[in-house]
Amino acid sequence: MRAIQAWSRLGPQYLPFADAASAELPLSRLLRLSLFQVTVGMATALMVGTLNRVMIVELGVAAWLVALMVGLPVVAAPLRAFTGFRSDTHRSAFGWRRVPYIWTGTMLQFFGLAVMPFAVLLLSGGGAVEVPAWVAPAAA
């Protein structure tokens, strides 16, 4: 109980966006909503650190290409806001708003997950398959 009271006394001095809370969106709910993004950020930091080492040192991928792949989600982040706005305002022939976007994203993710094992095989340099040199880094 004392921890909750101490937490509620923290103001904008220690929590920069605490003034964003309102009666409809209290600070506790705002922090709960942001917890997902915090966990995604922590998982991404762990994964990026591992991918940097494995791809550059073990698989011999060029460092500029790894940096490009790691930075691409950050560059594409503003596109997510635009896509979210479009999915909220779009009406399909069936009257659905978000469903076509969900299906498109699901199919793109399925394709990426289906290609990923082959990219790892090509990057490992087994040499069993003859493909152009650009295929493995592009698929990764």
Secondary structure, DSSP 8 states (H G I E B T S, - for coil): -HHHHHHHH--TTTSTTGGG--SSS-HHHHHHHHHHHHHHHHHHHHHHHHHHHIIIIIS---HHHHHHHHHHHHHTHHHHHHHHHHHHH---TTS-SSHHHHHHHHHHHHHHHHHHHHHHHHHTT---S---TTHHHHH-
